[in-house]
Amino acid sequence: MSKTSKKKPIQSTVNRAQKSSEYWHIGLIIFLSFITYSNALRGSFVWDDEIQIVKNWQIRDLSHVGSAFSSAFWAFADPEAARTNFYRPVQTLSYMLAYQISGLSAWSYHLVNVLFHTLASVLIYFLCVEYGISAGAALLAAAIFSVHPIHSEAVSWNAGTPDVTCGAFYFGSILLFLKYLKSSRGRWLWSAAVSFLAACFSKEMAVTLPAVAALIMLAKGRPQQNVFTRLVESLWPFGAAGVVYVGARLAALGFLSTTHLQIRAGVLDWFTLAVRVLGQYIHYSL
């Protein structure tokens, strides 16, 4: 028997063992996530839930799916509340899904949050493995993420839906981008851009993702290639997705800012306010 034929059964056995280990890791992450937040399923509607869900007529009919993308999140409320800076179509869609499951029974809304958090935890595992981290370390990272108490509010409170959906799509986009860097296949890149757009439709902070992707690309890229060329070739689909998001947000809200002053303010006022808030963040972190 040749050396080549001997290597094939060995390699096949190793691959099966790795795949089996991966299944166990994923199962453990799912178990930890559900066992940690399963008590949330017994929760009721509290605080903002009463307005965002119970009094939200928009989520009760799937014919309103289009309006989730063409109007502000609070468009269902009174005219003053409708002048919000919140543009989060995925939040409305998730509430629609939960309503189709159990109406105004709170458990399905909690279940949606737990499922998205579980998905985000599993994606953390695959993201770490794809980046080159060992399976054991990836399992540890995902396990810590899945049970960390810092997520309690986002997962257990129905109004925290934008955080868990944004996290899942954000991590999914990074994972797909890593697959693109490894294979150079355009389908992975465009899938990453679509996931990025879904993250933006979940919560505004997702706009940071292209910067994270650029840092990853520089760390994992090929040194012999021109840096600027690599950035343009690899990130322009994210730019296209960003244009779609900005266009949709402008069409729905009429403005881009994520903060809304109740008084008339000029550019200088916005700048000084931003500097002041940044200073406070730095002060609180010390």
N, C-alpha and C positions, 0 to 999 in steps of 0.2 A: 504493500500500500504506500502511495506517495505521501510526502509531507503535506502537500496541498489538501489531499483528501482527509488527512488526519485533523487538519486545522478547522475544516468546515464544521464537523460535529461539535467541536469544542466551542467555536464561535457561536453556533446556534444555541448551545446550552447556556452560554453566558448571556446571550440576548434574551432568552426566555426567563432567566433568573432576574435580569434587570427589569423586564416588563412586569413580572410578578411583584417585585419589590415596589415598583411604581404604583401598581394597583393598591397595594397595602397602604402606601403613603397617602394616596388620594382618599382612600376610605377613612383613614384616621383623621385627616383634615376635615372631611365632611362631618364625621362623628363629633369631633371637638367643637366645631362651629354650631351644630344643632344642639348638642347637649348644653352648651353655654347659654344659648339664647332661646331655647325652647320655651322657657317660662314667659317670654314676651308674647307668645301666642294667646295667653290668658288675659292679656292687657286689654284695656278699653280705650276709647278716644279721650284724649286730654288736650287742654290748652288749644293750640292752633288747629288741632285735628277737627274740632267742632266746626270751624269755619271752612278749612281747606277740604274737608271730606263730607261731613254730615250736611252742610249747607251748600255744597258745591253741586249744583244741578248739572253742570257740564259733564261730569264723569259718569252720569247715569245712562247715557245713550252713546253708542259707538258712532253715531252719525256726527258727533262733535270732534272726531279725531282730527279733522282738518283745522278746526279752530284752535286746537292745542298748539299748532305751529304758526298760526296767523294772528294770534293775539297774546297779550301778557298773561301770566299765570293767574293773576287775580281778576281777570276780565269778567268772571262770573259774579263778582261782588259789586258793591255800590260804586258809582263813578269815581269817587275820590280814591278808593282802594285800587281801582282799575288803573290808576296812573302810577303803577308800580314799575320798578326797574327789574322785576323778576321775569325772565324769559326762560322757562324750563319745561319744554314740551314733554320730555320723558317722564317727569313727575306726574303730569296729568294722565299720560298713557298708563303708567303703573297703577294709578288709582282707578282708572277705567277697567283694567284687568282684574283688580281685586274686587271691584263692584260686581263684575260679571260672575265671580266665584261665590260671593256671599252677601251681596247687597251692602247694607250698612252694618253688617256684623264685623267687628274690628279684627277678628283673627286672620282673615285673608290678607289684610293690609300689612299686618305684622309678618305673615308668612312670606310675602313678597320681599320685604326687607331682609329677612333671614336668608332667603334664597340668594339674593344678590350679594350679601356679605359672604356667604359660603362660596359662591362663584369667584368672588374677588380673592378669597383665601387660596382656593385651588390655583387660580391664575398666578398668584405670587409664587407658588411652588414651581410651576412650569417656567415662569419667567426667570427664576433663579437658575434652574437647570439649563435653560437655553443660553443664559449668559456665561455658563461655564462653572458654576458653583456645584459642589458635590451634592448628590441626592440627599445625603444625611443633613447637610447644612441647610439645604433648601426646605427640607421637611421641618427643621427647627424654626426657620424663619416664618414659614407659613403657619405653623402651629401657634407660635407666639402672636402672630397677627390675628389669627382666628379667635383667640380667647382674650386678647388684651382688653382691659376694662375701658380704655380710652374710646372704644367704639360703642360703648353702651348706649349713649344717647342716640347716635345715628341709627343704630340697628333696632333698638327697642321702641323708639318714638316714631310714629308714622310720618311726622313732619320731617324726619331725617332722611327720607327717601332719596332726595337729590345727592346726598353724600355717598350712600351705598351704591347707587346706580352709576354715579360718576366714577367711583373707585373701580368698579368692575370693568367699565368700558376703557378707562385710563390704563389699567394694567393689561387688558386685552390688547390694546393698541401697541403698547411697548413690547409685548410678547410677539406680536405679528411683525413688528419692525425688526426685532432680533432675528426672526426667521428669514426676513428679507436680506439682512446683512450677511447671513450665512449662505443663502442660496442665490441671491441676486434676482430672484423671480419677482416680476412686477405684481403678480396677484397678491403676494404677501404685503407689498407696500401699499397697494390700493385698499386692501382689507384693513390695514392699520389706519389709513386715512379715514375710512368709513367709521371705524370704531372711535377714532378721535372726534369725529363730528358728533357721534352719539354721546360721547362724554361731555362735549360742549353744550349739547341740548339738555344735558342733565344738570350741570352746574358750571358757572363761569370760570372757576379756577382751572378748568381743563385746558385753557389757552396756554398754560405753561408747558404742555406736553411737547411741542416741537423743540423747545430749548433742551428738554431732557433727552429727546431723541438725538439731537445734535451732539450732545456731550457723549452719549453712548456710542454714536457713530465714530467720533474722534478717538474714543478709547479702543474701539474694536476694529477700526478701519485699516486700510492698507496704506502704510506710510509713503509708498512711492507715488501715490496719486496726489494730484493737486487738491488741497483742502477745500478751497472755494468751489471747485467743480463738483467734488463729492457731496458737499452740502446742498448745492442746487439740485443735483440729480436725485438725491435721496429724500429731500424735504419738500420739493415743490408740490407733491400731492397733498401734503398737510396744508400748504398755503392755499390750494384750491378748496380744500374742505373749510378752511378758515374764512375764505371769501363767501362761501355758501352760508356759513353761520352768521357772519356779520350782516350779510344781505337780509337773511331771515329775521334777525334781531331788529334791524333798522325798520323793516317793513311792519313788524309787529308793534314795536315800542315807539319808533320815531326818534330814538336816540341810542347811544352806545354805552354810556356810563353805567357802572354797576352801583353807583351811589346816587341818591336823588335829594338835592338840597331843597328845602321848603322855602328858601328865599332866593332872590335874584343875586347871582354871583358871577364875577368875571373870571378870566383865565388866571389872573394873579391870585385871586381868592382860592381857586382850586389848588394852585401850586403851593401856597403857604399852608393850606389845610393838609395837603399830602405830606409836606415836610414835618409838620407838627405831629401827625399821626405816626409817621415813621419813627420819629424821636421817641414817642410814647412806647411803641413796640420795643425799641432797643432798651429803653429804661426798665420796662417790665421784665425783660429777659435777663437783666443783670442781678 
